[in-house]
Amino acid sequence: MAWFSNLPLPLVIQCVGALQISILMASALVPGQLNWKESLAALPKLLRQMYWVYGVYTALAILTLGLFSLLAADD
């Protein structure tokens, strides 16, 4: 059996939620490190906007799931 099988499930869910949020914070550095502003400048405006909307949507989905995991694990 896995080492975490003896841990209470709410604690495991909270740890996973904290991990999701920490990965999200680290991924916030990616656009600056990869010079997305310059890279995306070559694309048409509509594609740039779609790219950023997709990124924000994904980030908000991960943030929401992480916060639910942290705050509602006992329910």
All heavy atoms as a GROMACS GRO file, in nm:
protein
  577
    1MET      N    1   0.084  -0.119   0.000
    1MET     CA    2   0.000   0.000   0.000
    1MET      C    3   0.088   0.125   0.000
    1MET      O    4   0.201   0.123   0.043
    1MET     CB    5  -0.091   0.000   0.122
    1MET     CG    6  -0.195  -0.110   0.119
    1MET     SD    7  -0.311  -0.099   0.255
    1MET     CE    8  -0.414   0.032   0.198
    2ALA      N    9   0.032   0.230  -0.044
    2ALA     CA   10   0.106   0.357  -0.052
    2ALA      C   11   0.126   0.415   0.088
    2ALA      O   12   0.046   0.390   0.179
    2ALA     CB   13   0.030   0.455  -0.140
    3TRP      N   14   0.230   0.493   0.102
    3TRP     CA   15   0.263   0.551   0.232
    3TRP      C   16   0.157   0.648   0.281
    3TRP      O   17   0.141   0.669   0.400
    3TRP     CB   18   0.399   0.621   0.228
    3TRP     CG   19   0.402   0.735   0.131
    3TRP    CD1   20   0.438   0.730   0.000
    3TRP    CD2   21   0.369   0.870   0.157
    3TRP    NE1   22   0.427   0.852  -0.058
    3TRP    CE2   23   0.385   0.942   0.036
    3TRP    CE3   24   0.326   0.941   0.269
    3TRP    CZ2   25   0.360   1.077   0.025
    3TRP    CZ3   26   0.301   1.076   0.258
    3TRP    CH2   27   0.318   1.143   0.138
    4PHE      N   28   0.081   0.708   0.188
    4PHE     CA   29  -0.018   0.806   0.229
    4PHE      C   30  -0.155   0.745   0.255
    4PHE      O   31  -0.249   0.816   0.285
    4PHE     CB   32  -0.030   0.917   0.124
    4PHE     CG   33  -0.060   0.867  -0.014
    4PHE    CD1   34  -0.189   0.839  -0.053
    4PHE    CD2   35   0.042   0.847  -0.104
    4PHE    CE1   36  -0.218   0.793  -0.179
    4PHE    CE2   37   0.015   0.802  -0.231
    4PHE     CZ   38  -0.115   0.773  -0.269
    5SER      N   39  -0.166   0.613   0.246
    5SER     CA   40  -0.296   0.550   0.264
    5SER      C   41  -0.346   0.560   0.409
    5SER      O   42  -0.465   0.546   0.434
    5SER     CB   43  -0.291   0.404   0.221
    5SER     OG   44  -0.198   0.333   0.300
    6ASN      N   45  -0.257   0.586   0.503
    6ASN     CA   46  -0.298   0.600   0.642
    6ASN      C   47  -0.333   0.743   0.680
    6ASN      O   48  -0.378   0.768   0.792
    6ASN     CB   49  -0.188   0.548   0.736
    6ASN     CG   50  -0.168   0.399   0.721
    6ASN    OD1   51  -0.261   0.326   0.688
    6ASN    ND2   52  -0.047   0.354   0.744
    7LEU      N   53  -0.310   0.837   0.590
    7LEU     CA   54  -0.341   0.977   0.619
    7LEU      C   55  -0.490   1.002   0.600
    7LEU      O   56  -0.554   0.940   0.515
    7LEU     CB   57  -0.262   1.069   0.526
    7LEU     CG   58  -0.111   1.068   0.541
    7LEU    CD1   59  -0.047   1.153   0.433
    7LEU    CD2   60  -0.071   1.118   0.678
    8PRO      N   61  -0.546   1.095   0.676
    8PRO     CA   62  -0.687   1.129   0.657
    8PRO      C   63  -0.709   1.191   0.519
    8PRO      O   64  -0.627   1.271   0.471
    8PRO     CB   65  -0.717   1.230   0.766
    8PRO     CG   66  -0.597   1.239   0.852
    8PRO     CD   67  -0.485   1.167   0.786
    9LEU      N   68  -0.818   1.152   0.454
    9LEU     CA   69  -0.846   1.200   0.320
    9LEU      C   70  -0.853   1.352   0.309
    9LEU      O   71  -0.798   1.409   0.214
    9LEU     CB   72  -0.974   1.136   0.266
    9LEU     CG   73  -1.009   1.167   0.121
    9LEU    CD1   74  -0.897   1.124   0.027
    9LEU    CD2   75  -1.140   1.100   0.084
   10PRO      N   76  -0.917   1.423   0.403
   10PRO     CA   77  -0.919   1.570   0.392
   10PRO      C   78  -0.779   1.632   0.390
   10PRO      O   79  -0.754   1.728   0.317
   10PRO     CB   80  -0.998   1.616   0.515
   10PRO     CG   81  -1.086   1.501   0.546
   10PRO     CD   82  -1.004   1.378   0.512
   11LEU      N   83  -0.688   1.576   0.465
   11LEU     CA   84  -0.550   1.626   0.467
   11LEU      C   85  -0.484   1.605   0.331
   11LEU      O   86  -0.415   1.695   0.280
   11LEU     CB   87  -0.469   1.559   0.577
   11LEU     CG   88  -0.322   1.598   0.586
   11LEU    CD1   89  -0.309   1.747   0.619
   11LEU    CD2   90  -0.250   1.513   0.688
   12VAL      N   91  -0.504   1.490   0.271
   12VAL     CA   92  -0.446   1.461   0.140
   12VAL      C   93  -0.504   1.557   0.035
   12VAL      O   94  -0.431   1.612  -0.048
   12VAL     CB   95  -0.471   1.315   0.099
   12VAL    CG1   96  -0.426   1.288  -0.043
   12VAL    CG2   97  -0.401   1.220   0.196
   13ILE      N   98  -0.636   1.581   0.042
   13ILE     CA   99  -0.700   1.672  -0.053
   13ILE      C  100  -0.646   1.814  -0.036
   13ILE      O  101  -0.620   1.884  -0.133
   13ILE     CB  102  -0.853   1.668  -0.037
   13ILE    CG1  103  -0.905   1.531  -0.080
   13ILE    CG2  104  -0.920   1.779  -0.118
   13ILE    CD1  105  -1.052   1.509  -0.052
   14GLN      N  106  -0.626   1.857   0.088
   14GLN     CA  107  -0.572   1.990   0.113
   14GLN      C  108  -0.428   2.002   0.062
   14GLN      O  109  -0.389   2.105   0.007
   14GLN     CB  110  -0.579   2.023   0.262
   14GLN     CG  111  -0.719   2.051   0.309
   14GLN     CD  112  -0.728   2.068   0.459
   14GLN    OE1  113  -0.644   2.018   0.535
   14GLN    NE2  114  -0.831   2.137   0.504
   15CYS      N  115  -0.349   1.898   0.080
   15CYS     CA  116  -0.212   1.901   0.030
   15CYS      C  117  -0.209   1.910  -0.123
   15CYS      O  118  -0.129   1.986  -0.179
   15CYS     CB  119  -0.136   1.777   0.076
   15CYS     SG  120  -0.099   1.776   0.251
   16VAL      N  121  -0.296   1.837  -0.188
   16VAL     CA  122  -0.303   1.842  -0.334
   16VAL      C  123  -0.349   1.980  -0.379
   16VAL      O  124  -0.298   2.035  -0.478
   16VAL     CB  125  -0.395   1.730  -0.388
   16VAL    CG1  126  -0.423   1.748  -0.534
   16VAL    CG2  127  -0.334   1.594  -0.361
   17GLY      N  128  -0.444   2.041  -0.307
   17GLY     CA  129  -0.489   2.176  -0.340
   17GLY      C  130  -0.377   2.277  -0.327
   17GLY      O  131  -0.360   2.365  -0.412
   18ALA      N  132  -0.299   2.265  -0.220
   18ALA     CA  133  -0.185   2.355  -0.202
   18ALA      C  134  -0.081   2.334  -0.313
   18ALA      O  135  -0.022   2.430  -0.362
   18ALA     CB  136  -0.122   2.333  -0.065
   19LEU      N  137  -0.062   2.211  -0.354
   19LEU     CA  138   0.032   2.182  -0.463
   19LEU      C  139  -0.016   2.242  -0.594
   19LEU      O  140   0.063   2.299  -0.670
   19LEU     CB  141   0.051   2.031  -0.476
   19LEU     CG  142   0.150   1.983  -0.580
   19LEU    CD1  143   0.291   2.032  -0.545
   19LEU    CD2  144   0.148   1.832  -0.587
   20GLN      N  145  -0.147   2.233  -0.620
   20GLN     CA  146  -0.201   2.292  -0.743
   20GLN      C  147  -0.179   2.443  -0.746
   20GLN      O  148  -0.139   2.500  -0.848
   20GLN     CB  149  -0.351   2.264  -0.754
   20GLN     CG  150  -0.382   2.122  -0.790
   20GLN     CD  151  -0.531   2.096  -0.788
   20GLN    OE1  152  -0.606   2.154  -0.711
   20GLN    NE2  153  -0.574   2.006  -0.874
   21ILE      N  154  -0.205   2.509  -0.634
   21ILE     CA  155  -0.187   2.654  -0.629
   21ILE      C  156  -0.040   2.691  -0.641
   21ILE      O  157  -0.005   2.789  -0.708
   21ILE     CB  158  -0.252   2.711  -0.502
   21ILE    CG1  159  -0.404   2.696  -0.512
   21ILE    CG2  160  -0.214   2.857  -0.481
   21ILE    CD1  161  -0.480   2.734  -0.389
   22SER      N  162   0.048   2.613  -0.582
   22SER     CA  163   0.191   2.645  -0.593
   22SER      C  164   0.242   2.625  -0.736
   22SER      O  165   0.323   2.703  -0.785
   22SER     CB  166   0.273   2.561  -0.494
   22SER     OG  167   0.263   2.424  -0.525
   23ILE      N  168   0.192   2.523  -0.805
   23ILE     CA  169   0.229   2.504  -0.945
   23ILE      C  170   0.175   2.619  -1.030
   23ILE      O  171   0.242   2.667  -1.121
   23ILE     CB  172   0.179   2.368  -0.997
   23ILE    CG1  173   0.258   2.255  -0.931
   23ILE    CG2  174   0.188   2.358  -1.149
   23ILE    CD1  175   0.206   2.117  -0.959
   24LEU      N  176   0.055   2.665  -0.998
   24LEU     CA  177  -0.003   2.778  -1.070
   24LEU      C  178   0.081   2.904  -1.051
   24LEU      O  179   0.104   2.980  -1.146
   24LEU     CB  180  -0.146   2.803  -1.023
   24LEU     CG  181  -0.223   2.915  -1.091
   24LEU    CD1  182  -0.238   2.886  -1.240
   24LEU    CD2  183  -0.357   2.934  -1.026
   25MET      N  184   0.129   2.927  -0.929
   25MET     CA  185   0.214   3.044  -0.904
   25MET      C  186   0.345   3.033  -0.982
   25MET      O  187   0.394   3.132  -1.037
   25MET     CB  188   0.240   3.060  -0.755
   25MET     CG  189   0.118   3.104  -0.677
   25MET     SD  190   0.145   3.148  -0.505
   25MET     CE  191   0.229   3.008  -0.441
   26ALA      N  192   0.401   2.914  -0.990
   26ALA     CA  193   0.524   2.896  -1.066
   26ALA      C  194   0.499   2.915  -1.215
   26ALA      O  195   0.583   2.972  -1.286
   26ALA     CB  196   0.582   2.757  -1.040
   27SER      N  197   0.384   2.871  -1.263
   27SER     CA  198   0.355   2.886  -1.405
   27SER      C  199   0.326   3.030  -1.444
   27SER      O  200   0.330   3.064  -1.562
   27SER     CB  201   0.238   2.796  -1.446
   27SER     OG  202   0.117   2.843  -1.389
   28ALA      N  203   0.300   3.116  -1.347
   28ALA     CA  204   0.280   3.258  -1.376
   28ALA      C  205   0.410   3.323  -1.425
   28ALA      O  206   0.406   3.429  -1.488
   28ALA     CB  207   0.228   3.330  -1.253
   29LEU      N  208   0.522   3.260  -1.400
   29LEU     CA  209   0.651   3.313  -1.444
   29LEU      C  210   0.684   3.277  -1.589
   29LEU      O  211   0.773   3.336  -1.649
   29LEU     CB  212   0.762   3.260  -1.353
   29LEU     CG  213   0.749   3.292  -1.205
   29LEU    CD1  214   0.857   3.220  -1.126
   29LEU    CD2  215   0.754   3.441  -1.181
   30VAL      N  216   0.612   3.181  -1.644
   30VAL     CA  217   0.643   3.131  -1.778
   30VAL      C  218   0.634   3.239  -1.886
   30VAL      O  219   0.727   3.251  -1.967
   30VAL     CB  220   0.555   3.009  -1.812
   30VAL    CG1  221   0.568   2.970  -1.958
   30VAL    CG2  222   0.592   2.893  -1.722
   31PRO      N  223   0.527   3.320  -1.892
   31PRO     CA  224   0.521   3.418  -2.001
   31PRO      C  225   0.641   3.513  -2.002
   31PRO      O  226   0.693   3.546  -2.109
   31PRO     CB  227   0.391   3.494  -1.973
   31PRO     CG  228   0.307   3.398  -1.897
   31PRO     CD  229   0.404   3.319  -1.814
   32GLY      N  230   0.686   3.556  -1.888
   32GLY     CA  231   0.802   3.646  -1.883
   32GLY      C  232   0.932   3.577  -1.920
   32GLY      O  233   1.016   3.634  -1.990
   33GLN      N  234   0.947   3.453  -1.875
   33GLN     CA  235   1.071   3.380  -1.903
   33GLN      C  236   1.082   3.341  -2.051
   33GLN      O  237   1.192   3.333  -2.105
   33GLN     CB  238   1.078   3.254  -1.817
   33GLN     CG  239   1.092   3.282  -1.670
   33GLN     CD  240   1.223   3.351  -1.637
   33GLN    OE1  241   1.327   3.315  -1.689
   33GLN    NE2  242   1.217   3.450  -1.551
   34LEU      N  243   0.971   3.319  -2.116
   34LEU     CA  244   0.973   3.276  -2.255
   34LEU      C  245   0.947   3.390  -2.353
   34LEU      O  246   0.931   3.366  -2.473
   34LEU     CB  247   0.870   3.165  -2.278
   34LEU     CG  248   0.894   3.035  -2.202
   34LEU    CD1  249   0.785   2.934  -2.234
   34LEU    CD2  250   1.030   2.978  -2.233
   35ASN      N  251   0.943   3.513  -2.303
   35ASN     CA  252   0.921   3.631  -2.388
   35ASN      C  253   0.797   3.616  -2.475
   35ASN      O  254   0.801   3.638  -2.596
   35ASN     CB  255   1.042   3.659  -2.476
   35ASN     CG  256   1.148   3.735  -2.402
   35ASN    OD1  257   1.120   3.804  -2.305
   35ASN    ND2  258   1.270   3.721  -2.447
   36TRP      N  259   0.686   3.582  -2.414
   36TRP     CA  260   0.564   3.564  -2.490
   36TRP      C  261   0.518   3.692  -2.556
   36TRP      O  262   0.455   3.689  -2.661
   36TRP     CB  263   0.453   3.510  -2.400
   36TRP     CG  264   0.462   3.362  -2.380
   36TRP    CD1  265   0.559   3.278  -2.425
   36TRP    CD2  266   0.369   3.281  -2.310
   36TRP    NE1  267   0.534   3.151  -2.387
   36TRP    CE2  268   0.417   3.149  -2.315
   36TRP    CE3  269   0.252   3.306  -2.242
   36TRP    CZ2  270   0.350   3.044  -2.257
   36TRP    CZ3  271   0.185   3.202  -2.183
   36TRP    CH2  272   0.234   3.071  -2.191
   37LYS      N  273   0.546   3.806  -2.493
   37LYS     CA  274   0.502   3.932  -2.552
   37LYS      C  275   0.563   3.950  -2.691
   37LYS      O  276   0.494   3.988  -2.786
   37LYS     CB  277   0.541   4.048  -2.461
   37LYS     CG  278   0.466   4.175  -2.487
   37LYS     CD  279   0.491   4.274  -2.376
   37LYS     CE  280   0.371   4.365  -2.366
   37LYS     NZ  281   0.377   4.453  -2.253
   38GLU      N  282   0.690   3.921  -2.704
   38GLU     CA  283   0.757   3.933  -2.834
   38GLU      C  284   0.716   3.819  -2.928
   38GLU      O  285   0.697   3.841  -3.046
   38GLU     CB  286   0.908   3.934  -2.816
   38GLU     CG  287   0.960   4.057  -2.745
   38GLU     CD  288   1.110   4.047  -2.718
   38GLU    OE1  289   1.175   3.956  -2.773
   38GLU    OE2  290   1.160   4.131  -2.642
   39SER      N  291   0.704   3.700  -2.874
   39SER     CA  292   0.671   3.584  -2.957
   39SER      C  293   0.531   3.595  -3.014
   39SER      O  294   0.507   3.558  -3.130
   39SER     CB  295   0.683   3.455  -2.876
   39SER     OG  296   0.814   3.438  -2.830
   40LEU      N  297   0.438   3.643  -2.933
   40LEU     CA  298   0.300   3.652  -2.978
   40LEU      C  299   0.274   3.775  -3.065
   40LEU      O  300   0.169   3.785  -3.128
   40LEU     CB  301   0.205   3.653  -2.858
   40LEU     CG  302   0.202   3.526  -2.774
   40LEU    CD1  303   0.109   3.543  -2.656
   40LEU    CD2  304   0.162   3.406  -2.857
   41ALA      N  305   0.369   3.867  -3.070
   41ALA     CA  306   0.350   3.989  -3.149
   41ALA      C  307   0.336   3.957  -3.298
   41ALA      O  308   0.272   4.033  -3.372
   41ALA     CB  309   0.466   4.085  -3.126
   42ALA      N  310   0.393   3.847  -3.342
   42ALA     CA  311   0.385   3.810  -3.483
   42ALA      C  312   0.248   3.755  -3.522
   42ALA      O  313   0.215   3.749  -3.640
   42ALA     CB  314   0.493   3.708  -3.516
   43LEU      N  315   0.168   3.716  -3.424
   43LEU     CA  316   0.036   3.659  -3.453
   43LEU      C  317  -0.066   3.769  -3.478
   43LEU      O  318  -0.052   3.881  -3.428
   43LEU     CB  319  -0.010   3.574  -3.335
   43LEU     CG  320   0.069   3.449  -3.304
   43LEU    CD1  321   0.014   3.383  -3.179
   43LEU    CD2  322   0.066   3.353  -3.420
   44PRO      N  323  -0.173   3.738  -3.550
   44PRO     CA  324  -0.282   3.834  -3.564
   44PRO      C  325  -0.344   3.863  -3.426
   44PRO      O  326  -0.338   3.781  -3.335
   44PRO     CB  327  -0.382   3.763  -3.655
   44PRO     CG  328  -0.305   3.656  -3.723
   44PRO     CD  329  -0.194   3.619  -3.631
   45LYS      N  330  -0.406   3.980  -3.414
   45LYS     CA  331  -0.460   4.024  -3.286
   45LYS      C  332  -0.562   3.925  -3.229
   45LYS      O  333  -0.561   3.897  -3.109
   45LYS     CB  334  -0.524   4.161  -3.302
   45LYS     CG  335  -0.573   4.218  -3.172
   45LYS     CD  336  -0.629   4.358  -3.189
   45LYS     CE  337  -0.674   4.411  -3.054
   45LYS     NZ  338  -0.728   4.546  -3.063
   46LEU      N  339  -0.648   3.870  -3.313
   46LEU     CA  340  -0.749   3.776  -3.267
   46LEU      C  341  -0.685   3.652  -3.203
   46LEU      O  342  -0.727   3.606  -3.097
   46LEU     CB  343  -0.841   3.734  -3.382
   46LEU     CG  344  -0.950   3.633  -3.346
   46LEU    CD1  345  -1.044   3.691  -3.241
   46LEU    CD2  346  -1.026   3.591  -3.469
   47LEU      N  347  -0.581   3.599  -3.265
   47LEU     CA  348  -0.514   3.481  -3.210
   47LEU      C  349  -0.443   3.513  -3.080
   47LEU      O  350  -0.441   3.432  -2.987
   47LEU     CB  351  -0.415   3.423  -3.312
   47LEU     CG  352  -0.478   3.358  -3.433
   47LEU    CD1  353  -0.370   3.309  -3.528
   47LEU    CD2  354  -0.568   3.244  -3.392
   48ARG      N  355  -0.383   3.633  -3.070
   48ARG     CA  356  -0.320   3.674  -2.943
   48ARG      C  357  -0.424   3.680  -2.832
   48ARG      O  358  -0.401   3.631  -2.721
   48ARG     CB  359  -0.254   3.811  -2.958
   48ARG     CG  360  -0.122   3.809  -3.028
   48ARG     CD  361  -0.045   3.939  -3.008
   48ARG     NE  362  -0.122   4.059  -3.034
   48ARG     CZ  363  -0.126   4.124  -3.150
   48ARG    NH1  364  -0.056   4.080  -3.251
   48ARG    NH2  365  -0.198   4.233  -3.163
   49GLN      N  366  -0.538   3.740  -2.862
   49GLN     CA  367  -0.643   3.752  -2.762
   49GLN      C  368  -0.696   3.615  -2.722
   49GLN      O  369  -0.719   3.590  -2.604
   49GLN     CB  370  -0.757   3.840  -2.815
   49GLN     CG  371  -0.720   3.986  -2.826
   49GLN     CD  372  -0.828   4.068  -2.892
   49GLN    OE1  373  -0.914   4.016  -2.963
   49GLN    NE2  374  -0.823   4.198  -2.870
   50MET      N  375  -0.714   3.527  -2.819
   50MET     CA  376  -0.761   3.392  -2.788
   50MET      C  377  -0.661   3.318  -2.700
   50MET      O  378  -0.699   3.245  -2.609
   50MET     CB  379  -0.787   3.314  -2.917
   50MET     CG  380  -0.909   3.359  -2.992
   50MET     SD  381  -0.931   3.280  -3.152
   50MET     CE  382  -0.931   3.109  -3.111
   51TYR      N  383  -0.534   3.336  -2.728
   51TYR     CA  384  -0.429   3.271  -2.650
   51TYR      C  385  -0.433   3.317  -2.504
   51TYR      O  386  -0.426   3.236  -2.412
   51TYR     CB  387  -0.293   3.302  -2.714
   51TYR     CG  388  -0.184   3.210  -2.670
   51TYR    CD1  389  -0.162   3.090  -2.734
   51TYR    CD2  390  -0.103   3.243  -2.563
   51TYR    CE1  391  -0.062   3.005  -2.694
   51TYR    CE2  392  -0.002   3.158  -2.522
   51TYR     CZ  393   0.017   3.040  -2.588
   51TYR     OH  394   0.115   2.955  -2.547
   52TRP      N  395  -0.447   3.448  -2.482
   52TRP     CA  396  -0.450   3.500  -2.346
   52TRP      C  397  -0.579   3.462  -2.274
   52TRP      O  398  -0.578   3.431  -2.155
   52TRP     CB  399  -0.430   3.652  -2.345
   52TRP     CG  400  -0.288   3.688  -2.370
   52TRP    CD1  401  -0.237   3.744  -2.483
   52TRP    CD2  402  -0.177   3.667  -2.282
   52TRP    NE1  403  -0.101   3.759  -2.471
   52TRP    CE2  404  -0.061   3.713  -2.348
   52TRP    CE3  405  -0.164   3.613  -2.155
   52TRP    CZ2  406   0.064   3.706  -2.290
   52TRP    CZ3  407  -0.038   3.606  -2.098
   52TRP    CH2  408   0.074   3.653  -2.165
   53VAL      N  409  -0.691   3.460  -2.345
   53VAL     CA  410  -0.818   3.419  -2.284
   53VAL      C  411  -0.809   3.273  -2.241
   53VAL      O  412  -0.852   3.237  -2.130
   53VAL     CB  413  -0.936   3.442  -2.380
   53VAL    CG1  414  -1.062   3.372  -2.332
   53VAL    CG2  415  -0.961   3.592  -2.396
   54TYR      N  416  -0.753   3.189  -2.325
   54TYR     CA  417  -0.734   3.049  -2.290
   54TYR      C  418  -0.646   3.034  -2.166
   54TYR      O  419  -0.676   2.957  -2.076
   54TYR     CB  420  -0.673   2.973  -2.407
   54TYR     CG  421  -0.624   2.835  -2.371
   54TYR    CD1  422  -0.714   2.732  -2.350
   54TYR    CD2  423  -0.489   2.809  -2.356
   54TYR    CE1  424  -0.670   2.606  -2.314
   54TYR    CE2  425  -0.443   2.684  -2.321
   54TYR     CZ  426  -0.535   2.582  -2.300
   54TYR     OH  427  -0.490   2.459  -2.264
   55GLY      N  428  -0.538   3.110  -2.161
   55GLY     CA  429  -0.448   3.104  -2.046
   55GLY      C  430  -0.515   3.148  -1.918
   55GLY      O  431  -0.501   3.084  -1.813
   56VAL      N  432  -0.591   3.256  -1.924
   56VAL     CA  433  -0.661   3.306  -1.804
   56VAL      C  434  -0.768   3.206  -1.761
   56VAL      O  435  -0.785   3.178  -1.642
   56VAL     CB  436  -0.720   3.446  -1.831
   56VAL    CG1  437  -0.815   3.488  -1.720
   56VAL    CG2  438  -0.609   3.547  -1.847
   57TYR      N  439  -0.842   3.152  -1.857
   57TYR     CA  440  -0.944   3.053  -1.826
   57TYR      C  441  -0.884   2.931  -1.756
   57TYR      O  442  -0.935   2.883  -1.655
   57TYR     CB  443  -1.016   3.010  -1.954
   57TYR     CG  444  -1.112   2.895  -1.936
   57TYR    CD1  445  -1.239   2.917  -1.884
   57TYR    CD2  446  -1.076   2.765  -1.969
   57TYR    CE1  447  -1.328   2.812  -1.866
   57TYR    CE2  448  -1.163   2.659  -1.952
   57TYR     CZ  449  -1.289   2.684  -1.901
   57TYR     OH  450  -1.375   2.580  -1.883
   58THR      N  451  -0.773   2.882  -1.808
   58THR     CA  452  -0.707   2.766  -1.749
   58THR      C  453  -0.656   2.799  -1.609
   58THR      O  454  -0.672   2.719  -1.516
   58THR     CB  455  -0.591   2.720  -1.840
   58THR    OG1  456  -0.642   2.693  -1.969
   58THR    CG2  457  -0.524   2.597  -1.783
   59ALA      N  458  -0.595   2.916  -1.593
   59ALA     CA  459  -0.544   2.955  -1.461
   59ALA      C  460  -0.657   2.969  -1.360
   59ALA      O  461  -0.643   2.924  -1.244
   59ALA     CB  462  -0.467   3.087  -1.473
   60LEU      N  463  -0.769   3.027  -1.400
   60LEU     CA  464  -0.882   3.040  -1.307
   60LEU      C  465  -0.941   2.905  -1.272
   60LEU      O  466  -0.983   2.884  -1.157
   60LEU     CB  467  -0.988   3.132  -1.367
   60LEU     CG  468  -0.953   3.280  -1.370
   60LEU    CD1  469  -1.063   3.360  -1.440
   60LEU    CD2  470  -0.929   3.334  -1.230
   61ALA      N  471  -0.944   2.813  -1.367
   61ALA     CA  472  -0.995   2.679  -1.338
   61ALA      C  473  -0.905   2.607  -1.237
   61ALA      O  474  -0.954   2.545  -1.142
   61ALA     CB  475  -1.006   2.598  -1.466
   62ILE      N  476  -0.774   2.618  -1.254
   62ILE     CA  477  -0.682   2.554  -1.160
   62ILE      C  478  -0.691   2.620  -1.024
   62ILE      O  479  -0.690   2.552  -0.920
   62ILE     CB  480  -0.538   2.559  -1.216
   62ILE    CG1  481  -0.527   2.472  -1.341
   62ILE    CG2  482  -0.436   2.514  -1.111
   62ILE    CD1  483  -0.397   2.489  -1.416
   63LEU      N  484  -0.700   2.753  -1.022
   63LEU     CA  485  -0.712   2.825  -0.894
   63LEU      C  486  -0.839   2.786  -0.822
   63LEU      O  487  -0.838   2.760  -0.700
   63LEU     CB  488  -0.709   2.975  -0.919
   63LEU     CG  489  -0.724   3.063  -0.795
   63LEU    CD1  490  -0.606   3.045  -0.702
   63LEU    CD2  491  -0.739   3.209  -0.836
   64THR      N  492  -0.950   2.777  -0.893
   64THR     CA  493  -1.077   2.740  -0.831
   64THR      C  494  -1.071   2.600  -0.773
   64THR      O  495  -1.113   2.576  -0.659
   64THR     CB  496  -1.191   2.750  -0.934
   64THR    OG1  497  -1.196   2.883  -0.985
   64THR    CG2  498  -1.324   2.714  -0.874
   65LEU      N  499  -1.018   2.506  -0.848
   65LEU     CA  500  -1.007   2.369  -0.799
   65LEU      C  501  -0.914   2.362  -0.679
   65LEU      O  502  -0.943   2.292  -0.581
   65LEU     CB  503  -0.958   2.277  -0.910
   65LEU     CG  504  -0.952   2.129  -0.878
   65LEU    CD1  505  -1.089   2.077  -0.838
   65LEU    CD2  506  -0.899   2.052  -0.996
   66GLY      N  507  -0.804   2.435  -0.683
   66GLY     CA  508  -0.713   2.436  -0.570
   66GLY      C  509  -0.775   2.496  -0.445
   66GLY      O  510  -0.759   2.443  -0.334
   67LEU      N  511  -0.849   2.606  -0.462
   67LEU     CA  512  -0.916   2.668  -0.346
   67LEU      C  513  -1.026   2.579  -0.289
   67LEU      O  514  -1.040   2.568  -0.167
   67LEU     CB  515  -0.972   2.804  -0.385
   67LEU     CG  516  -0.870   2.914  -0.405
   67LEU    CD1  517  -0.938   3.042  -0.455
   67LEU    CD2  518  -0.792   2.941  -0.276
   68PHE      N  519  -1.103   2.515  -0.377
   68PHE     CA  520  -1.203   2.420  -0.328
   68PHE      C  521  -1.137   2.306  -0.251
   68PHE      O  522  -1.187   2.264  -0.147
   68PHE     CB  523  -1.286   2.362  -0.442
   68PHE     CG  524  -1.396   2.451  -0.491
   68PHE    CD1  525  -1.436   2.446  -0.622
   68PHE    CD2  526  -1.460   2.540  -0.406
   68PHE    CE1  527  -1.538   2.526  -0.670
   68PHE    CE2  528  -1.562   2.620  -0.451
   68PHE     CZ  529  -1.601   2.614  -0.582
   69SER      N  530  -1.025   2.259  -0.301
   69SER     CA  531  -0.954   2.151  -0.232
   69SER      C  532  -0.904   2.193  -0.096
   69SER      O  533  -0.908   2.118   0.000
   69SER     CB  534  -0.838   2.101  -0.318
   69SER     OG  535  -0.883   2.049  -0.439
   70LEU      N  536  -0.856   2.316  -0.088
   70LEU     CA  537  -0.805   2.366   0.040
   70LEU      C  538  -0.916   2.396   0.140
   70LEU      O  539  -0.905   2.364   0.258
   70LEU     CB  540  -0.722   2.493   0.018
   70LEU     CG  541  -0.580   2.475  -0.030
   70LEU    CD1  542  -0.518   2.611  -0.059
   70LEU    CD2  543  -0.497   2.400   0.072
   71LEU      N  544  -1.019   2.461   0.093
   71LEU     CA  545  -1.121   2.514   0.184
   71LEU      C  546  -1.237   2.420   0.213
   71LEU      O  547  -1.303   2.436   0.316
   71LEU     CB  548  -1.174   2.647   0.128
   71LEU     CG  549  -1.066   2.754   0.104
   71LEU    CD1  550  -1.127   2.877   0.038
   71LEU    CD2  551  -0.997   2.791   0.233
   72ALA      N  552  -1.265   2.328   0.125
   72ALA     CA  553  -1.383   2.243   0.142
   72ALA      C  554  -1.348   2.094   0.152
   72ALA      O  555  -1.433   2.010   0.124
   72ALA     CB  556  -1.481   2.267   0.028
   73ALA      N  557  -1.228   2.062   0.191
   73ALA     CA  558  -1.186   1.922   0.197
   73ALA      C  559  -1.260   1.846   0.308
   73ALA      O  560  -1.279   1.725   0.296
   73ALA     CB  561  -1.036   1.914   0.221
   74ASP      N  562  -1.303   1.915   0.411
   74ASP     CA  563  -1.370   1.848   0.521
   74ASP      C  564  -1.516   1.816   0.491
   74ASP      O  565  -1.577   1.736   0.562
   74ASP     CB  566  -1.364   1.934   0.648
   74ASP     CG  567  -1.222   1.947   0.699
   74ASP    OD1  568  -1.145   1.850   0.684
   74ASP    OD2  569  -1.189   2.052   0.756
   75ASP      N  570  -1.571   1.877   0.388
   75ASP     CA  571  -1.714   1.856   0.359
   75ASP      C  572  -1.741   1.727   0.289
   75ASP      O  573  -1.682   1.668   0.218
   75ASP     CB  574  -1.768   1.972   0.273
   75ASP     CG  575  -1.772   2.100   0.354
   75ASP    OD1  576  -1.765   2.093   0.477
   75ASP    OD2  577  -1.781   2.206   0.291
   0.00000   0.00000   0.00000
